[in-house]
Amino acid sequence: MTLNAELRQFVIDNFMFGKPDKHVGDDDSFLELGLIDSTGVMELVAFLEGRYRIKLQDSDLIPDNLDSINKVARFVESRLQPCQEGDRGAGRVIFGVECS
């Protein structure tokens, strides 16, 4: 399953109660569609941290990172990139290993 498909399934199961009665495009805003609220953001964060073993900081909790399937996918992919020598992405966790 692709990352986008996995994220879409999470949204359908958790915010649309398993019944995608309206189409949600990959770039559609969760907030504008009324699919997610502050509690929903916390559910999404818990899912991302558990499923992809990444740690989100308070500064990550912005619409640019979490307000559509594509935005979430880009954000997760940016956190899953391997740590490079000299990488100063403090707090970034890649498969359980913190970059420092």
Secondary structure by P-SEA (a helix, b strand, c coil): ccaaaaaaaaaaaccccccccccccccccccccccccaaaaaaaaaaaaaacccccccccccccccccaaaaaaaaaaaacccccccccccccccccccc
